């Protein structure tokens, strides 16, 4: 699949569809203007671009095949136009590297831009080497690459520091454990009660295989909304693994946690999805034991989570 530096699926599909229509329009224009020799290229590339659009529409994210097909079409059009545009090199010299960086992952894009440098310079310079043109091309490749690399770095940093899961409004496993240990130590220090509600969603195991990622994300969204709607602001919902969640309940006695468990059980069972029907959940309540350390409590919760998943 295409890496995050490429357009989003719907935008990518829209661009491919628009490009297909433009190619057909160009072929029609050449026909009306009597440039019959120039009709062949856009007429041949239009079905290729349409195929790329179909490949992009078939998956949840743009496929690498559709990106390469679109890139080939763009390269062929640019290669045909470059020899006649020597009077405006600044405009045309930027099209190949930018198109490559938009459609391909960063590594292959850099390699392809550098490998094709002699070809683009030869086409633009009518077969003659031009030092200024080469410097401008390489400078543009370097600047565009650095800008894209910084964008990807910032996105990776944001994802690494984001406490919430990408699929739902729950804490990541790392932040969940940090929050659990923090609340555990706070409860011990202030001699306050706390409880943890273990939640297992057995339907998640088969939802992706039978109904796809959209239904799976809809289930996760409905589940998190259902849990957070009935929780206090100080409660924390986190994702322990693929199908297991922990709900940390600070300042909550065991009897209060039992009421929370009953309320959530009723609320979650009322959630009905179109594809999977009523939401199935398994709940288990755990509280710290006397003299238990935080690592031991965390290990016990993980063991109880596995037992809950096993049924």
Buried (B, 14 or more C-beta within 10 A) or exposed (E): EBBBBBBEBEEBBBBBBEBBEEBBEBBEEBEEEEEEEBBEBBBEBBEBBBBBBEBBBEEEBBBBEBBBBBBBBBBBBBBEEBEEBBEEBEEBBBBBBBBBBBBBBBEBBBEBBEEBBEEBBBBBBEEEEBEEBBEBBBEBBEEBBEEBBEEBEEEEEEEEEEBBBEEBBBBBBEBBBBBBBBBBEEBBEEEEBBBBBBBBBBBBEEBBEEBEEEBBBBBBEBBBEBBBEBBEEEBBBBBBEEBBBBBBBBBBBEEEBBEBBEEBBEBBEEBEBEBBEEBBBBBBBBBBEEEEEBEEBBEBBBEBBEEBBEE
